[in-house]
């Protein structure tokens, strides 16, 4: 799954892939696991329970955004109810031995006891997105029906943004989360850009958001995608000439095509 992602998007890609559907693992299931992942990125940051919760919400919104970059798949799934997407994720990823399946009920982190998992009956505004499969991040399903931290009726009550645009789309949650991050525009002799105004986990999350914004400005944001193969859903960078790649690698493409071929044969045999 090495895809040669540009350096400016390397952290974004790595963050999106903190959930691995194929392996059934999730680096955001506890403060300790998140801290270990940060260390692999060269970031030895202190992590508070609130930092973990914010990171989980941002990843959910990010993966939902990335799922729209495969335009054919987005069109195909546009009429599917949110709960169908979540159900696909639950079937695609079996919980690991550490309770990775945050959305399958209460998941109390073993090392610090903070109540991130919440119970299945957690209040609507208390991180209910976490109560719906952590692995639903794989195609953005975790944020599709239940925006983390939003009331039970979602963003419906505020379906129009400040500019009058529909705020129910994939970017509504990203917009809400970005508003609370320490991020500002910077102007230097070398150019203009965005930069975090604080350190720690929030600074790192702000750095991720800044990279997303600048990638869209540079015309490469839509090339960061999620593999269309349901059992993989790895985030990868599409370097094809016309940005038409839809699988992270040949193995996923072959797997998908073989399955489709077998399904056609079954249908053909039934009709005969």
Beta strands, then each sheet from edge to edge (+ up, - down):
strand 1: 19-20
strand 2: 25-26
strand 3: 183-188
strand 4: 191-196
strand 5: 224-226
strand 6: 235-237
sheet 1: 1+ 2-
sheet 2: 3+ 4-
sheet 3: 5+ 6-
end
